[in-house]
Amino acid sequence: MNRRAPAFALHPALAALLLGSLCGCVPTAAQRENAPATTGVHAPDATPDLAYPALFAAVQHAELFDDQKTFADARPLRDPAGIDADFLEKRDAPGFDLMGFVQANFDIPAQVATAEVKVGRTLAAHIDGLWPRLTRTDPAPLPYDSRLPLRRSYVVPGGRFREMYYWDSYFTMLGLIESGERERARDMLANFAALIDEYGHIPNGARTYYLSRSQPPYFSHMVELEARTDGDDVYRRYLPQLRREYAFWMRGAERLAPGQASRRVVRLADGSVLNRYWDDRDTPRPEAWLHDVRTAASAPDRPAPDVFRELRAGAESGWDYSSRWLGDRKTLGTIRTTQYAPVDLNSLMHHLETTIALACRKAAQPDCAREFDDRAAKRAAALSMHLWNADGFYADYDIERRQVSAQVTAAALYPLFAGIASPQRAKLTALAVRAQLLQPGGLLTTTLRTGQQWDAPNAWAPLQWVAVEGLDRYGEAALAREIATNFLREVQRVFDARHKLVEKYDATGQAHGGGGEYPLQDGFGWTNGVVRALLVRYPEAQSQRAP
């Protein structure tokens, strides 16, 4: 729904934060040096908040749209600098209509529509019918669009998420393959490789305003998925992109002394090298501008750019947001994402290292294979040493406080997913997960109810898949099956009641998934993918009930 806003005076506290954030929007010399090499409309400084800063801030502050992402995705119909100059000239005129100005100068995007449910359709059949609705092909975005060009077709999550996303897409690809849509999965892998070639990394999503950060690195898993059917040539073909993604995450590692951190890498006091989440900018996220400004205002003792950086790093984690990243485990203003070496990220980096080693062997590069085998072994040792809680589960390492987290989360299963865990630790982790996270509707994300979407009571499809895969790998088939069937039962319950699949679910089965900074979204890419794959693994869970 759109709102008219005839006036838009800033609250003094927000005005001070806005002034500071706008002054910090121009990249510093260091940021320009480290920014991906791009040109033209898709350069890092072409994000909407920089292309027309005065208008962007006014629209987001006035809350003209229910979702802050709407205006971030709106496409200027003419030169953005000219629009901003026109706004500055006209905004103080009597009767100036901000919404009218926006509508005259921008193409406002709609939510992604999904198909109607056909009576009698199973979940699997419904998902198979959704893929064409969620598929996009737009190799050359129109002028001034914030979308990044993608050469091949891709699947969007749905709802407010109109573009291709990084880690979402791996779980979407699982379902595409099971639906017989292997070519769509191949296209998405090729798109991600092209993004690495163009920008030096895979951005959070295919928008200019996502270029300053990535997401959990699943590219090596995508390559592995494709290689299962297309053979070893897949590893050889994508070896350059695998290595370049690794270089992005490890940039600056060689210069770190023990106890130092830089961007996405940290060297612990004992010399161990681990990764953390980061973002190259320290301003409000364009897609959640007012949320971030208000969060910074709620933490007056912290410099606003520090809060913005931590919020952006939390967005790179994919867990935006969770008590995992909060200093007091409950208040968003205490967020400190960059002070953790996360167990999921470092498990995924281990898989990236082992995949590069494998690809190097396939490409007859023995020195490279030995190097990355060694890197993977060292990371596994560091993870075992620093990311294991003696109470019996894997957890994040607090870099600043030099201690492992005491919080049990669904991320504890990533070392099992990556094959890093010892059999004994895998068994202990399974016991902790069963005791603290298992619910009638699947696996809880955390045990804490904070109002954030990556906390209780929510159950997320990708975490169910990671849990099932990891537990099966270590012989915990009964728990894996229980998590999968519980989650599928909850998905079916919501499908029967609401005739759709959604972004997240309530693991208790007592309500619908919620929390966070936007409403529950329909669609939904990674839910479709995981559910489709789980139904193949556990066919007895498929219901024949009509909606």
C-alpha positions as CSV (number, residue, x, y, z in Angstrom):
1,M,0.0,0.0,0.0
2,N,1.2,3.5,-0.8
3,R,1.0,6.5,1.5
4,R,0.7,10.1,0.7
5,A,3.1,12.4,2.7
6,P,2.4,16.1,2.2
7,A,5.2,17.0,4.7
8,F,8.3,15.2,5.9
9,A,10.1,17.1,8.7
10,L,12.8,15.0,10.2
11,H,12.9,14.2,13.9
12,P,16.0,15.9,15.3
13,A,17.7,12.7,16.4
14,L,17.0,11.1,13.0
15,A,18.2,14.2,11.2
16,A,21.5,14.0,13.0
17,L,21.9,10.4,12.1
18,L,20.8,11.1,8.5
19,L,23.3,13.8,8.1
20,G,26.1,11.5,9.4
21,S,25.0,8.6,7.2
22,L,24.8,10.8,4.1
23,C,28.2,12.3,4.8
24,G,29.5,8.7,5.1
25,C,27.9,7.5,1.9
26,V,30.7,8.6,-0.4
27,P,33.2,5.7,-0.5
28,T,36.6,6.5,1.2
29,A,39.8,6.1,-0.7
30,A,40.3,2.7,1.0
31,Q,36.8,1.6,0.1
32,R,37.3,2.6,-3.6
33,E,40.6,0.7,-3.6
34,N,38.9,-2.5,-2.3
35,A,35.7,-2.1,-4.3
36,P,35.0,-4.5,-7.2
37,A,36.0,-3.2,-10.6
38,T,32.8,-2.2,-12.3
39,T,31.7,0.6,-14.7
40,G,28.8,2.7,-15.6
41,V,25.4,2.4,-14.0
42,H,26.3,-0.8,-12.1
43,A,29.4,0.7,-10.3
44,P,29.4,0.4,-6.5
45,D,28.6,4.1,-6.1
46,A,25.5,3.9,-8.3
47,T,23.3,2.5,-5.5
48,P,20.0,4.3,-5.1
49,D,21.0,6.0,-1.8
50,L,24.1,7.5,-3.6
51,A,22.5,8.2,-7.0
52,Y,19.8,10.5,-5.6
53,P,20.6,10.9,-1.9
54,A,18.3,13.8,-0.9
55,L,15.2,12.3,-2.5
56,F,16.1,8.8,-1.3
57,A,16.3,9.9,2.3
58,A,13.1,11.9,2.1
59,V,11.1,9.1,0.6
60,Q,12.4,6.5,3.1
61,H,11.9,8.7,6.1
62,A,8.4,9.6,5.0
63,E,7.6,5.9,4.7
64,L,5.7,6.4,1.4
65,F,5.8,2.6,0.9
66,D,5.0,0.0,3.5
67,D,8.2,-1.8,2.6
68,Q,11.5,0.2,2.5
69,K,12.8,-2.2,-0.2
70,T,10.1,-0.9,-2.7
71,F,11.8,2.4,-3.3
72,A,15.2,0.9,-3.3
73,D,14.1,-1.3,-6.2
74,A,12.2,1.5,-8.1
75,R,13.8,2.3,-11.4
76,P,14.4,6.0,-12.3
77,L,12.8,7.0,-15.6
78,R,15.5,9.5,-16.4
79,D,18.9,10.6,-15.2
80,P,19.0,10.1,-11.4
81,A,21.1,13.2,-10.8
82,G,18.6,15.3,-12.7
83,I,15.8,13.8,-10.6
84,D,17.6,14.6,-7.4
85,A,18.3,18.2,-8.5
86,D,14.7,18.6,-9.6
87,F,13.6,17.4,-6.1
88,L,15.9,19.8,-4.3
89,E,14.5,22.7,-6.4
90,K,10.8,21.8,-5.9
91,R,10.5,20.2,-2.4
92,D,9.9,23.5,-0.5
93,A,7.2,24.7,-2.9
94,P,3.7,25.1,-1.4
95,G,1.7,21.9,-2.0
96,F,4.6,19.8,-3.1
97,D,3.4,16.2,-3.4
98,L,6.3,13.8,-2.7
99,M,4.3,10.7,-3.8
100,G,3.3,12.4,-7.0
101,F,6.9,13.3,-7.7
102,V,8.0,9.8,-7.1
103,Q,5.3,8.3,-9.3
104,A,6.2,10.7,-12.1
105,N,9.9,9.9,-12.0
106,F,10.1,6.2,-11.1
107,D,8.8,2.8,-12.2
108,I,7.5,1.3,-8.9
109,P,8.0,-2.5,-8.7
110,A,5.3,-5.0,-7.7
111,Q,5.6,-8.0,-5.6
112,V,6.3,-11.3,-7.3
113,A,3.0,-13.1,-8.0
114,T,2.7,-16.9,-7.6
115,A,0.3,-19.4,-9.0
116,E,-3.1,-20.2,-7.6
117,V,-3.4,-23.6,-5.9
118,K,-5.3,-26.2,-8.0
119,V,-7.6,-28.4,-5.9
120,G,-6.2,-31.9,-5.3
121,R,-2.6,-31.0,-6.1
122,T,0.1,-32.4,-3.9
123,L,2.9,-30.2,-2.6
124,A,5.3,-31.7,-5.1
125,A,3.0,-30.9,-8.0
126,H,2.3,-27.4,-6.7
127,I,6.1,-26.7,-6.5
128,D,6.7,-28.1,-9.9
129,G,4.1,-25.6,-11.2
130,L,5.7,-22.7,-9.3
131,W,9.1,-22.7,-11.0
132,P,8.0,-21.0,-14.2
133,R,6.2,-18.3,-12.2
134,L,9.4,-17.5,-10.3
135,T,11.8,-17.7,-13.3
136,R,13.2,-14.4,-14.8
137,T,15.3,-13.7,-17.8
138,D,16.6,-10.1,-18.2
139,P,20.2,-10.0,-19.4
140,A,20.1,-6.3,-19.9
141,P,18.3,-4.3,-17.3
142,L,16.8,-1.0,-18.5
143,P,18.8,2.2,-17.9
144,Y,19.2,3.3,-14.3
145,D,17.8,0.0,-12.9
146,S,19.6,-1.2,-9.7
147,R,19.4,-4.8,-10.9
148,L,22.6,-6.4,-12.0
149,P,22.6,-8.0,-15.5
150,L,22.4,-11.8,-15.6
151,R,23.0,-13.6,-18.8
152,R,20.9,-16.6,-18.1
153,S,17.5,-17.4,-16.6
154,Y,17.2,-17.5,-12.8
155,V,14.7,-18.2,-10.0
156,V,13.7,-15.5,-7.6
157,P,12.5,-16.3,-4.0
158,G,9.1,-14.5,-4.3
159,G,7.2,-11.7,-2.6
160,R,9.4,-8.6,-2.1
161,F,12.5,-10.6,-3.3
162,R,12.4,-9.8,-7.0
163,E,16.0,-10.7,-7.8
164,M,18.4,-13.6,-7.6
165,Y,19.9,-14.2,-4.1
166,Y,23.1,-16.0,-3.3
167,W,22.5,-18.7,-0.6
168,D,18.8,-18.9,-1.3
169,S,19.7,-20.2,-4.7
170,Y,21.5,-23.3,-3.6
171,F,18.4,-24.6,-1.8
172,T,16.3,-23.6,-4.8
173,M,18.6,-25.6,-7.1
174,L,18.0,-28.7,-5.0
175,G,14.3,-28.6,-5.8
176,L,14.8,-27.6,-9.4
177,I,16.8,-30.7,-10.0
178,E,14.2,-32.9,-8.4
179,S,11.5,-31.2,-10.5
180,G,13.3,-32.1,-13.7
181,E,14.4,-28.5,-14.1
182,R,18.1,-29.2,-14.4
183,E,18.7,-26.6,-17.1
184,R,17.4,-23.9,-14.8
185,A,19.8,-25.0,-12.1
186,R,22.7,-25.0,-14.6
187,D,21.8,-21.5,-15.7
188,M,21.9,-20.2,-12.1
189,L,25.3,-21.7,-11.5
190,A,26.5,-20.0,-14.7
191,N,25.1,-16.7,-13.5
192,F,26.9,-17.0,-10.2
193,A,30.2,-17.7,-12.0
194,A,29.6,-14.7,-14.2
195,L,29.0,-12.5,-11.1
196,I,32.4,-13.7,-9.7
197,D,34.0,-12.9,-13.0
198,E,32.5,-9.4,-13.1
199,Y,32.7,-8.3,-9.5
200,G,35.2,-10.5,-7.8
201,H,32.6,-12.1,-5.5
202,I,28.9,-13.1,-5.4
203,P,26.9,-10.3,-4.0
204,N,24.1,-10.8,-1.4
205,G,21.6,-10.4,-4.3
206,A,21.7,-9.2,-7.9
207,R,21.3,-5.5,-7.1
208,T,23.8,-2.7,-7.0
209,Y,23.1,-2.0,-3.3
210,Y,24.1,-5.5,-2.5
211,L,27.6,-5.3,-4.0
212,S,29.3,-4.3,-0.8
213,R,28.6,-7.7,0.8
214,S,28.1,-11.4,0.0
215,Q,26.2,-14.1,1.7
216,P,27.0,-17.6,3.2
217,P,29.4,-19.0,0.5
218,Y,27.5,-21.9,-1.1
219,F,29.1,-21.6,-4.6
220,S,31.3,-24.7,-4.0
221,H,28.1,-26.7,-3.0
222,M,26.5,-25.6,-6.2
223,V,29.5,-26.8,-8.2
224,E,29.4,-30.1,-6.3
225,L,25.7,-30.4,-7.0
226,E,26.2,-30.0,-10.8
227,A,29.3,-32.3,-10.8
228,R,27.2,-35.2,-9.5
229,T,25.5,-35.4,-12.9
230,D,27.8,-33.7,-15.3
231,G,31.1,-35.2,-14.0
232,D,34.6,-33.9,-13.2
233,D,34.7,-31.4,-16.0
234,V,32.4,-29.2,-13.8
235,Y,35.2,-28.9,-11.2
236,R,37.8,-28.0,-13.9
237,R,35.4,-25.5,-15.5
238,Y,34.7,-23.6,-12.3
239,L,38.1,-23.8,-10.7
240,P,39.0,-20.1,-11.5
241,Q,35.7,-18.9,-9.9
242,L,36.1,-21.1,-6.9
243,R,39.6,-19.7,-6.3
244,R,38.5,-16.1,-6.9
245,E,35.6,-16.4,-4.4
246,Y,38.1,-17.8,-1.9
247,A,40.4,-14.8,-2.5
248,F,37.5,-12.5,-1.8
249,W,36.8,-14.1,1.6
250,M,40.5,-14.3,2.6
251,R,41.6,-10.9,1.4
252,G,44.1,-9.5,3.8
253,A,44.8,-12.7,5.7
254,E,48.5,-12.9,4.8
255,R,49.1,-9.5,6.5
256,L,47.5,-10.3,9.8
257,A,49.4,-10.7,13.0
258,P,48.0,-12.9,15.8
259,G,45.0,-11.2,17.4
260,Q,44.2,-9.0,14.4
261,A,41.2,-8.9,12.1
262,S,40.6,-7.3,8.7
263,R,37.5,-7.3,6.7
264,R,36.2,-11.0,6.5
265,V,39.2,-12.7,8.1
266,V,40.6,-12.9,11.6
267,R,43.8,-14.5,13.0
268,L,43.4,-15.7,16.5
269,A,46.1,-15.4,19.2
270,D,47.4,-18.9,18.5
271,G,47.8,-18.1,14.8
272,S,44.6,-19.9,13.6
273,V,42.9,-18.2,10.7
274,L,39.1,-18.1,10.6
275,N,36.4,-16.0,8.8
276,R,33.8,-13.6,9.9
277,Y,31.0,-11.6,8.2
278,W,31.5,-8.1,7.1
279,D,30.3,-5.3,4.8
280,D,32.4,-2.8,2.9
281,R,30.0,0.1,3.8
282,D,29.0,1.6,7.1
283,T,25.8,3.4,6.1
284,P,22.1,2.4,6.4
285,R,21.1,-0.4,4.0
286,P,19.0,1.1,1.2
287,E,16.5,-1.7,1.4
288,A,16.0,-1.1,5.1
289,W,17.1,2.5,5.5
290,L,14.7,3.7,8.2
291,H,15.0,0.5,10.1
292,D,18.7,0.9,10.4
293,V,18.5,4.6,11.2
294,R,16.1,3.9,14.0
295,T,18.3,1.0,15.3
296,A,21.3,3.3,15.5
297,A,19.2,5.9,17.3
298,S,18.3,3.3,19.9
299,A,22.0,2.9,20.7
300,P,23.1,6.5,21.4
301,D,26.3,5.4,23.1
302,R,27.5,3.8,19.9
303,P,28.7,5.6,16.7
304,A,26.0,5.2,14.1
305,P,28.4,4.0,11.4
306,D,29.5,1.1,13.7
307,V,25.9,0.1,14.2
308,F,25.3,0.3,10.4
309,R,28.3,-1.9,9.7
310,E,27.2,-4.5,12.2
311,L,23.7,-4.6,10.7
312,R,25.1,-5.0,7.2
313,A,27.4,-7.8,8.4
314,G,24.4,-9.4,9.9
315,A,22.7,-9.2,6.5
316,E,25.7,-10.9,4.9
317,S,25.3,-13.7,7.4
318,G,21.8,-14.5,6.0
319,W,20.6,-14.6,9.6
320,D,19.3,-11.0,9.6
321,Y,18.6,-10.9,12.5
322,S,19.3,-13.3,15.3
323,S,20.2,-13.3,19.0
324,R,23.5,-14.9,17.8
325,W,24.8,-11.5,16.8
326,L,23.4,-9.4,19.7
327,G,25.6,-8.4,22.7
328,D,22.7,-8.8,25.2
329,R,21.0,-11.6,23.1
330,K,17.8,-9.6,22.8
331,T,18.3,-6.0,21.7
332,L,19.1,-5.2,18.0
333,G,21.0,-2.0,19.0
334,T,23.6,-4.2,20.7
335,I,24.4,-6.0,17.5
336,R,28.1,-7.1,17.1
337,T,28.2,-9.5,14.2
338,T,31.8,-8.8,13.2
339,Q,33.0,-9.9,16.7
340,Y,32.1,-13.5,15.9
341,A,33.8,-16.3,13.9
342,P,30.6,-18.1,13.0
343,V,30.5,-21.9,13.0
344,D,28.4,-22.0,9.8
345,L,30.6,-19.7,7.8
346,N,33.8,-21.5,8.7
347,S,32.2,-24.9,7.9
348,L,31.3,-23.5,4.5
349,M,34.8,-22.1,4.0
350,H,36.2,-25.6,4.8
351,H,34.0,-27.0,2.1
352,L,35.2,-24.3,-0.3
353,E,38.8,-25.3,0.5
354,T,38.2,-29.0,0.0
355,T,36.4,-28.4,-3.2
356,I,39.2,-26.3,-4.6
357,A,41.6,-29.0,-3.6
358,L,39.5,-31.6,-5.5
359,A,39.1,-29.3,-8.5
360,C,42.9,-28.8,-8.6
361,R,43.4,-32.6,-8.6
362,K,40.9,-33.0,-11.4
363,A,42.8,-30.2,-13.3
364,A,46.2,-32.0,-12.7
365,Q,47.5,-29.2,-10.4
366,P,49.1,-31.1,-7.5
367,D,50.7,-28.1,-5.8
368,C,47.4,-26.3,-5.7
369,A,45.7,-29.5,-4.3
370,R,48.2,-29.9,-1.6
371,E,47.9,-26.2,-0.6
372,F,44.2,-26.3,-0.2
373,D,44.2,-29.7,1.5
374,D,46.5,-28.1,4.0
375,R,44.3,-25.0,4.4
376,A,41.2,-27.2,5.0
377,A,43.1,-29.3,7.6
378,K,44.2,-26.2,9.5
379,R,40.7,-24.7,9.4
380,A,39.2,-28.0,10.7
381,A,41.7,-28.0,13.5
382,A,40.9,-24.4,14.4
383,L,37.2,-25.1,14.3
384,S,37.6,-28.1,16.5
385,M,39.8,-26.1,19.0
386,H,37.8,-22.9,19.2
387,L,34.2,-23.5,18.1
388,W,33.3,-26.4,20.3
389,N,31.4,-25.8,23.5
390,A,32.3,-28.3,26.3
391,D,28.6,-28.7,27.1
392,G,28.3,-30.7,23.9
393,F,27.7,-28.7,20.8
394,Y,29.4,-26.5,18.1
395,A,29.0,-22.7,18.4
396,D,30.3,-19.4,17.3
397,Y,33.6,-18.1,18.7
398,D,33.5,-14.6,20.3
399,I,36.7,-12.9,18.9
400,E,36.7,-10.0,21.3
401,R,36.0,-12.0,24.5
402,R,38.1,-15.0,23.3
403,Q,35.5,-17.6,24.2
404,V,33.0,-19.9,22.5
405,S,29.3,-18.9,22.7
406,A,27.1,-20.7,25.2
407,Q,24.1,-20.5,22.8
408,V,22.8,-23.6,21.1
409,T,21.5,-22.7,17.5
410,A,20.7,-24.6,14.4
411,A,24.1,-23.5,13.1
412,A,25.6,-26.1,15.4
413,L,24.9,-28.7,12.7
414,Y,27.1,-27.1,10.0
415,P,30.3,-29.0,11.0
416,L,28.3,-32.2,10.5
417,F,27.1,-30.9,7.1
418,A,30.7,-30.2,6.2
419,G,32.0,-33.5,7.5
420,I,34.4,-31.8,10.0
421,A,32.9,-33.2,13.2
422,S,34.3,-36.3,15.0
423,P,31.8,-39.1,15.5
424,Q,31.7,-38.4,19.2
425,R,31.1,-34.7,18.8
426,A,28.5,-35.4,16.1
427,K,26.6,-37.7,18.6
428,L,26.8,-35.1,21.4
429,T,25.6,-32.3,19.0
430,A,22.6,-34.5,17.9
431,L,21.7,-35.0,21.6
432,A,21.8,-31.2,22.2
433,V,19.7,-30.5,19.1
434,R,17.1,-33.1,20.0
435,A,16.9,-31.8,23.6
436,Q,16.8,-28.1,22.8
437,L,15.8,-27.4,19.2
438,L,13.5,-30.2,18.0
439,Q,9.8,-29.2,17.8
440,P,6.6,-30.6,16.2
441,G,7.1,-28.3,13.2
442,G,10.8,-28.9,12.6
443,L,14.1,-27.5,14.0
444,L,14.1,-24.2,15.9
445,T,16.6,-21.6,14.7
446,T,17.5,-20.7,18.3
447,T,15.9,-21.2,21.7
448,L,15.3,-17.5,22.4
449,R,12.2,-15.5,21.5
450,T,13.4,-12.0,20.6
451,G,11.0,-10.9,17.9
452,Q,13.9,-11.3,15.3
453,Q,13.1,-13.7,12.5
454,W,16.2,-15.9,12.9
455,D,15.2,-16.8,16.5
456,A,12.5,-19.0,18.1
457,P,9.9,-20.0,17.2
458,N,10.8,-19.9,13.5
459,A,11.9,-22.9,11.4
460,W,13.7,-22.1,8.1
461,A,13.9,-24.5,5.2
462,P,17.7,-24.2,4.6
463,L,18.5,-25.1,8.2
464,Q,16.3,-28.2,8.0
465,W,18.2,-29.4,5.0
466,V,21.6,-28.7,6.6
467,A,20.4,-30.6,9.7
468,V,19.1,-33.6,7.7
469,E,22.1,-33.9,5.5
470,G,24.6,-33.5,8.4
471,L,22.8,-35.9,10.7
472,D,22.4,-38.6,8.0
473,R,26.1,-38.2,7.2
474,Y,26.9,-39.3,10.8
475,G,24.5,-42.1,11.2
476,E,21.8,-40.1,13.0
477,A,19.1,-41.2,10.5
478,A,16.3,-41.3,13.1
479,L,16.7,-37.7,14.2
480,A,17.2,-36.6,10.5
481,R,14.0,-38.2,9.5
482,E,12.1,-36.7,12.5
483,I,13.3,-33.2,11.7
484,A,12.3,-33.7,8.0
485,T,8.9,-35.2,8.6
486,N,8.0,-32.7,11.3
487,F,8.9,-29.8,9.0
488,L,7.1,-31.3,6.1
489,R,4.0,-31.8,8.3
490,E,4.1,-28.1,9.2
491,V,4.5,-27.0,5.6
492,Q,1.6,-29.2,4.6
493,R,-0.5,-27.7,7.5
494,V,0.1,-24.1,6.3
495,F,-0.4,-25.2,2.7
496,D,-3.8,-26.7,3.5
497,A,-4.8,-23.6,5.5
498,R,-3.4,-20.8,3.3
499,H,-2.9,-22.5,-0.1
500,K,0.7,-21.4,-0.4
501,L,4.3,-22.0,0.6
502,V,6.0,-19.3,2.7
503,E,9.5,-18.0,3.6
504,K,9.6,-19.4,7.2
505,Y,7.4,-21.4,9.5
506,D,6.6,-21.7,13.2
507,A,8.4,-24.8,14.5
508,T,5.9,-25.1,17.4
509,G,3.0,-25.5,14.9
510,Q,0.9,-23.1,16.9
511,A,1.1,-20.0,14.6
512,H,2.7,-18.8,11.4
513,G,6.3,-17.8,10.9
514,G,7.0,-14.1,11.6
515,G,9.2,-11.5,13.2
516,G,11.9,-9.2,11.8
517,E,11.5,-6.1,9.7
518,Y,9.0,-7.2,7.0
519,P,5.9,-9.4,6.8
520,L,5.9,-13.1,6.0
521,Q,6.6,-13.6,2.3
522,D,5.0,-15.9,-0.2
523,G,6.6,-17.9,-2.9
524,F,9.0,-19.2,-1.8
525,G,12.2,-20.2,-3.5
526,W,14.2,-22.0,-0.9
527,T,11.2,-23.5,0.8
528,N,10.0,-24.9,-2.5
529,G,13.5,-26.3,-3.2
530,V,14.0,-28.0,0.2
531,V,10.5,-29.3,0.5
532,R,10.8,-30.8,-3.0
533,A,14.1,-32.5,-2.2
534,L,12.8,-33.8,1.2
535,L,9.8,-35.3,-0.4
536,V,12.0,-37.3,-2.7
537,R,14.1,-38.4,0.3
538,Y,11.1,-39.2,2.4
539,P,8.3,-40.0,-0.1
540,E,6.0,-41.4,2.6
541,A,5.6,-37.8,3.9
542,Q,3.8,-36.6,0.7
543,S,0.1,-35.9,1.5
544,Q,-2.6,-36.4,-1.0
545,R,-5.0,-34.0,0.8
546,A,-6.6,-31.3,-1.3
547,P,-6.5,-27.7,-0.1
